[in-house]
Amino acid sequence: MEFISDFLNSEKTLYLFAGIIGAASVVLGLLFLIFSGQKSFATTMIVIGLLEMAAMFPNYLKYSQKI
C-alpha cells in the first residue's frame, strides 16, 4: 500500500506513466489497424495516444527544471 501511495504522490512518475500509457495506446491502435477491421476504433486509439504522449513526455522531461 505504501508503494501505491508513493507512486501517486510523485508528480514526475505520474507524467512518465501517462506517457507510457499513451505509447501503449498507439501500439495497440496500430495492431488493431493492421489485424482488425475496426479502423475507427484503431484510429481513435492512435490519436488519443499521440495526444497523451505529446502532453506528458515534455512535462516529464522538463520536470527537473521546474523545481
N, C-alpha and C positions, 0 to 999 in steps of 0.2 A: 504494500500500500504506500510505503514511503517513496518508492521509485516513481509511482504514478504522480504523487504529489510534487516531487522534484521536477518531473518532466513537464507538468502543467504550469509550474511557476517559472520555468525558463523560457523567456520570450524568443531567444535565439534558436533554441531547439524546436520550438513550435513553427518558426519560419522554415527551418530546414525540413521538418516533417511534412509540412503542407506542400513544399516544393517537390518532395519525393512522391507524394500522393498525386500531384499534377503530372509528373513524369510517368507514373504508372498508368494514369488515365489515358495519356497519349498512346502508350504502348498497347494497352488493351483496346483502345479505339482503332488503332491500326490493324490489330489482329481481327477484330470484328469486321473491319472494312475488307480485309483480304479473304477471310474464311466464312463470312456470313452474308446473308442477303439483306441485313438490316443496315443500310447505308446511312439513313438519317440519324439513327442512334449512335453509330460509329463516328460520324462527323461531329455530332454534339459532344461526345466524349473527348475528341481531339481538340475541339475549340475550347472547351472548358478547361482541359488540362493545360493547354498553352497559356490561357489567361492566368491560371493559377501559378504556373511557373514564372510567368513574366512579372507577377506581382510579388511573389515570395522570395525567389532566389536573390534578386538585387537587394532586398531588405536584409536577407541573411548575410550577404557579403559586406554590406555597409554597417552592420550592427556594431562592430567593434569601434568604428569611427564615431558612432552616435553617442556612445557613453562618455 
